[in-house]
Amino acid sequence: MKIILKKIIDEKLEKDWIFLEKNNNFLIYQSYQWNLSWLKENINYYDLLIICVYDDENLVIIFPLCIIKKFKFKVLRWIGYDISDYLGPIISNKHKIEKEKFNEIWISILKLIENQCDLIFLDKQVNENFFPNNLIVKNLECKKYDENFRTNLLKWNEIKKNKSRSLQKIRWAKKKLSEIGELEFFEEIDEDNEKKNLIKKIIEWKKEKNENSNFLKSFTERFYSNFSNDEKLIVSGLKLDNDYIALSLGFKSDKNYFYLIPSYKIDQKINKYSPGKILMIELLDYFESQKFEYFDFCDGKEHYKLSWSDNKVNLITYIKPTNLLGLILKFFLNFKK
């Protein structure tokens, strides 16, 4: 196998990446468009370092990486490390790579990058059905460091029985909103221009609600609108008469739904009825009816995620210093935990 290090995305890499994407079922975080969009939003804050593994002329693995400079330290991280929920190598499902072969590949990669960075820090990795064949997690020394919450939709009706009191409050809130106007749930809004307008509204509402927060550079209308015509991306909403009062941005992969960005209109008259929570329950009901397996709440430790989940996704990291500076940084990170 041939290993190539790329510091730019050239025409060949673009073509090979898109071909690999079309012939496999990756998450949106592994798509060419997601990675390219993140690079454009953060153009002054990284050095690109993408590692490609070819079998003859076929691209079989992409390690989408970049170097982030913090003070005097150079840290190798995944592209999209700050805004993506699940990351890892992009691997063709048609190529079976055994542990011994992967270890040979990884040793060669380490030799290529050892002078490029001080620390390799590859987090947000998983070993789940929606991200199979993660060869780093399967073959290298990694550690669990956190977890995300999700709901097993095959048990959703059972969960609802145990949450009858909470659901009673939600039914009461829906009744009160229905007294104000006509309440409608829209599970998947398809029209491209409307999706773009609603993505803009989601971002605006989120920033208005958290006006004192420091948002990521990629958390922009422009970034998410790049995916408005992607069939995996889902915009859902709750309308009161002709106005949306709650919206959510998510995506689907196989039988998994990922709840990326929920948001709601700032309106004291309406907010006391928790329109965001009403929309979330409608979505849980909808995806259960569509025979989905999991509703993934993605990153974050908000109380409602813990309250409405019955399942966890372990987040795994691979950390390796390449020199003394990296060893110091690793020690600091461990101490900080």
Secondary structure, DSSP 8 states (H G I E B T S, - for coil): -EEEEESS--HHHHHHHHHHHHTS---GGGSHHHHHHHHHHTTTS-EEEEEEEEETTEEEEEEEEEEEEETTEEEEEETTTTT-SS---EE-TT----HHHHHHHHHHHHHHHTTT-SEEEEEEE--BTTB---HHHHHS--EEEEEEEEEEGGGHHHHHHHTHHHHHHHHHHHHHHHHHS-EEEES----HHHHHHHHHHHHHHHHHHTTTS---TT-SHHHHHTTTT-TTEEEEEEEETTEEEEEEEEEEETTEEEEEEEEE---HHHHTT-HHHHHHHHHHHHHHHTT-SEEE--S---HHHHHH--EEEEEEEEEEESSHHHHHHHHHHHHH-
